[in-house]
Amino acid sequence: MGAAYACIECFGPLEVAYDLSGITRESIEAGPHSLWRYSAFLPVAPYAGTEANLEPGMTKLVRADNLADALGMSAPLWVKDDSGNPTHSFKDRVVAVAQSAARRLGLTTLACASTGNLANAVAAAAARAGQDSVVVIPSNLEAGKTITTATYGGILLAVQGNYDDVNRLCSELIGDPITDSWGFVNVNLRPYYAEGSKTLGYEVAEQLGWRTPDQVVIPVASGSLLTKVDKAWRELTTLGLIESSPYRVFGAQADGCSPVAQAFADGLDVVRPVKPDTIAKSLAIGNPADGPYALDAARRTGGAIASVSDPDIVTAIRLLARTEGIFAETAGGVTLATFQKLLATGQAARDAETVLLNTGDGLKTLDAVADHVGPTAIIDPSVNEVRAVINTR
C-alpha cells in the first residue's frame, strides 16, 4: 500500500486485509500496556511501538453501576473511557497508526483536517516524534481544542468554513508540491488511520474477559469508529479468540448533524449530506465518508442509529458526571443521550449488558455546560454562611 485512500475503480474507501494466522490471546497479553499489544492486527511494522509515539490505548473500562441504576437497567453497564488517552480522546489511537505509516512512506510532516480532537492528537504526536505538523480546522472550534493544539506547536490553520470545507481544502492540497512530504492522517493515510480505531474493540473484548457485550453504543462522525469496532470483533471471532456471540451495534448522532441517523430512519443505504449545526462539534461532519458502512453494521447486527437534541446532550453530560465521575465531552453526551432514547423506544434493552464509548474529555467542551452549572452559593468565609447553605438543601 501507499499513500492512497480511494479505490481507483469505484472511488470507495480502501479496506486493509491481513493474514492474521498465529495470533493468540497469550501473544496479545504478553504485549505492551498500550494499543501496540494489537500491532499484529494493524498495518504497521512489528517494531512500530518502539518508535517515538504517544503510546495510547488500554484506557479504563469503567463499570457504571450508578448510571445503570439511574437508567433502570438490570444488566451490567460499562463506559469505555477513552478520555484517558494522552491528548484525552480516542484520536490518539488512529494517529499512532497513521504516524507509523507516514514513517514507512517517507512522509515527514503529519497533517490533518480536524473538528478538534484530531488536531490535538496530530500536533502532540508530531511534537513527541520531533516531526513537523500542519493542522487545519474550522475557525469556530471550541477554544479548549484550538488553544491546546496551538500549544503543542506546529502550524495551525483556522479556516472560515465548516469541517466539510476544511476536508475539501485538504483534499485539494494533496498533489500540490508544497505537500509532497505531508501525510494527511485522515485523507491520504486514511486506510491506516482508520484501522487504529479497531483497538477500541479489541480492548473492550479483552477487558471483558475475551468476549463481546450484548450491546455497544458508539458516536458517529465519519462512521469509521463504529465500523471498525464491529470489524475488530469479527476478526477476534474468526480467529477463535472470542466465542461467536450476537451483539448489537448502535450509532449516536446529534440532531443538528444526523445524516446517518436520518438515512437509517428512512431505510436508505446512502447518506444525504447536511450542513452541521450542533454543540457536538467533534461529530459535525455533514458528509460522512463511512456513513453507508455504519448503516450496514447497525442493520446487520440488529442495532440502530439515532440522534438527540443539544439540550439532551447537555443533560446526559451532567448525568454521566453526576453518577460516575466521568466528565465527557459533547460526543460522550450524544452517546449517553442516544442510549437513553433507544431504551425509551425499546430499540435497546435494559436487560442486555452494554458498553458506551466515551471518546473525549469534557474539559475540551466547557462551553457546552458553562451556562447550566456553577457554584451552589457564593458566600463570605464564614461558618455560619456554610451552615445556612447546607441547611437549606
N, C-alpha and C positions, 0 to 999 in steps of 0.2 A: 504493500500500500504506500501511497504518497500523500501529499497534502491536497487531497481531493475529497469532496463531500457529497457529490451527487452522481447518480448513475448517468452515463453519457447517452443511454438509450431511452430511459423513461423519466429522467430528471428527479427520481425519488431519492431519499437519503440512503447512503450506503450502510450496510449492516455487517459487522465483523463476525466471522465464523472461526471456530477453533477446533483443534484436536485436543480434547480435554482428558484423554486417557491417562491413567496413572495418578490422578488426584485423589487423595483420601482425606478423611477427617483428621487423621493424625498429622498428615503433612501440613494441613492448614493450621492446626492448633500449635504446631511447632514454629510457626512463623512469627514475625514481629507483631507487637501490640499496636497495629495500625492497619490501614487498608492494604498494605503490601503483603499481608498474610494471604491475600487472594490474588496475588500477581499472576498465578498460572491461569486465571480466568480473564486476564486483561491483555490488551495489545501492547505489552511493554517487554523490555529485556528483563531477564531473570534478576539482574543486579539493579533494577530501577530504584528500589527502595534505599540503596546505599548512596545514591547521588543526592545532592543538596535539594531538599524539598521540605514542605511544611509537615510531612508525616501525619496527615489527617486520618480520621476513622476511629473505630472502636469507641464510639460515643455511647453514652448510657442508654439502656432500655429501662425506663422507669415504670414500675408497677403503680398504676394510678387508681388506688382503691377509693380515695376520697372523691375523685371525679366520677368513678363508676357508680358510687352511691348517689351522687347528685343527679346522674343521668338515669337512675333506676335500673342499672344493669345487674344481671345475675351471673355474668361470666367475667373472667379477668379482662381488664382494660390496661393497655400499655401505651406509653408515649416514648417513641424513639426520638431522643432529644439531640438533634444534630447541631444545636447551638453550641455544643461543647467542642466543635472543631476550632482550629487555630484562629480563623477570622470569623468565627461564630455563625457559620452557615454550612450547608451541605456542599456548597460550591467548591470548597477546598478539595473535595474528592475528585470532581471532574477535572479541575485544573491540574491536579497532581499527575493524572494520566496524560493529559494533553501536553504538559510540560515535558514529560518523558519522551513523548513522540516528537516534540519540537527538536529536542536534542538529537535524536536519531536522524532527523531530516535536515539538520544543519541550520535550523531557524533560530536566530539568536535573540529576537525580540518577541516577548509574549504580548499579544493584543487581544481585544475582545470588544463586542458590543454588549452593553450590560444594563440591567434595571437596578443594579446596586450591589447585591451580594457578590456577584461575579467580579465586579470591579474591585472590591476589597480583595478577593481571593487571588486574582491575577497580579495585582500590584504587590501584594505581600509575598507571593511565591517567587516572583521575579526578584524582589529585594533579597530574599533568602538565598537565591542561587546566584546573585551578582549579575543578573540579566537586565536588559532594558525592558520597559513596558510602555504600551500605548493603550489607554483605556478610553472608550467612547461611550458616553452616557447621555440620556435626555437631561436637559438643563433644569428640569423641575423635580429632580430626585430629592428624597429626604436628606436633610443636612447631615444626619449621622452617617449616611453612606458616602456622601461626597467628601466630607472632611476626613474620614478615615482613609479613603482611597488616596487623597492628596497627601496625607501624612506619610504613607508608605513610599512616596517618591514616584518617579516615572512621569510620563506625560499623561495628563487627564484632559480630555476634550469634552466639554459640555455643549451639546447640540440643541439648538432651538427647534424642538420637534419631539415626537413620541418615540417609543422604543422601535417601532417598525421603521421610522425614518432613520434611526441610528443603525439598525441592522442593514437596511438598504445601502447606506453610505459605506459601511464596512465591506459589503459585497462588491461595491463599485471600486473600492480601493485595491482589492485583490487583482493583481495584474499590472497595477501601476508600479513603475520602477522603484518608488520610494518604499514599497512594502516587500521587496524581494527577500528580505531576511526576517519578515514578520510571520509569526504563526498566530492567526486569529483562532483562539481556542474553540469558539463556538461557531466558526464558519468553515474555514478550510481544514481545521483539525477536528471538526465535529464528530466524525466516526470514532475517534479515540476518546475525546472528551465525554461523549455520551456513555461510553462503556463504564466510566468511573462511577456512574450512578448505580450500577449493579451492586456495588459493595454495600450499599444500604440494605439491599435484600439479603445478601449473604450474612451480614452481621445479625439482622433480626432472626434469621433461621438459626444461626449458631447460638445466639444468646437465649433463645427459647429452648435450647437443648436439641438442636438439629431437627427442627420441624417448622411448619408454617402456622400462622394463626388462621382462624376461620375467616376473618375479615381484615382488610387494611384500607385506610383512608389516606389519600395522597393528594397534595395540592398540585394543580395543573397550571403550568405557564406554557411552555412549548409542548408539554405532554411527554417529554422524554423520560423524566424521572419515573412516571407511572409505568411506562412500557418496559423500562429496564429492571425495575423491581420484579415485575412479572417474569421477565426473561431470566433473571437470576434464580428464581425459584424453580423455573422449568429446567434450567441447567442442573441444579442440585438434584432434582428428581430424576432426570435422565441418567445421572452418574450413580444413582443409588445412595447418595449421601443423606438424603431425607426420604421418608416414605411418601409415596404418592397420596396426597390428601387434597380434597377440594378446598379451595379458598376463593373468596370473592374480593375483587379489586374495585374500590370506589374512588372517583375523582372529585376534586373540590375546586370550584372557581368562585370569584366574586361576580355579583350581578352586573357590575359595571364593566366587566370584561369576561364574558362567558360564552365564547363561540363554540367551545366543545360541549359544554352542558346544553346549549341550545340545540346543537346537532343531535345530541343524544335524545333530548325530549322530542325532537321532530322525527326521529327514526332515520336520520340521514347518515350516509357513510362519508360525506365530505363536510368540511367546516367552512362556513361563510365568514370572512374577515370582518372585524368590528373595530371601531375607534374606542380605545380604553378610556374609562372614566371611573376610577375607584381608588380608595385609600390603599388597597393592596397592590402597590406599585411593582413589587417583585414578581407578581403574577400578570402584570399588564402587558401581555403580548397579544395583540389583536389578530395576528395571522399565525397561529401556532403550527410549526413545521410537522410535529408528530401528532397532531390532533386526530387524524384518521386512525392511527395505530392505537392511540389511547382509547378511542371508541371501540375498536376491535377487542382490546384486552378487557375492558369493562363488560362488554356484552358476552364475550366467550366465557368469562368466569361467573356470570350471573350477578355482576355488580351494577353500578350506575355512575353517572356523572351529574352532579347538581351544582347549583350556585346559591349564594346567600347575599343579603344586603350589607352595606357598610355598617349600619348600626348593629346588626347581628355579629359582625366580625369583632367589633369593639367589645360587645358583651361577652363573647367567647374568650377573647384575650384575658379579660378580667376574671372569668370563671376558672380558667386554667391556672392563672396566677394564684387565685384565692384558695383553690383546692389542692394544688400540687406544688406550689412554689416555683413554677416554671413560667418565666416571662417570655412569651412567644412574640415574634414579630407578626405583622398583619397576615402573612401567609399561614402561620400557625392558627390564627384566629379563624381564617377561612376554613381550615381543615376541621377544627372542632365544631364550628357553627354548622358546617355541612353535615357532619356526623349527627348532630342533634336533629337536623331537618330530616335526614334519612331514617333516623329512629322514629320520628313522629309520623312519617308516612308509611312506616312498615317495610321500607326497602332494605334497611339494615336491621339486624336482630339484636335484642338486648341480651339474649342468652348465648351469644356467639363470642368467643374470645377475639378481641380486636386490638390492632395496633394503629395508632395515629402517628403520622410523621410530622414532627415539628422541625422545620428546615432552617429556622433562623432565630436570632436574638431580638427580643423586644426593645433593647436599648438602642437599636438602629432606627426604630419607628416610633419614637416617643410622641411625635405629633398626633398619632392616631388616638392616644388615650389622654393627652395632656388636658383636654377640656372636660374630662369625665372623672378625674381623680385629683386628690390634693390632701393637704393636712386635715386631720379630723377637727382640729381647732388651732388657732394661733393665740398663744397665751403669754403672759408675763412669767418670769422664772419664779413661780410661787406654788408651794404645795397645795394651798387652798384652791388655786385655779385648776390644778391637776385633778383634785378630788371632785371639783364641780363638773369637769368634763366626764370623768369616769362615772359619776353617779347619775348623769343624765342619759347614759347609754343603756 
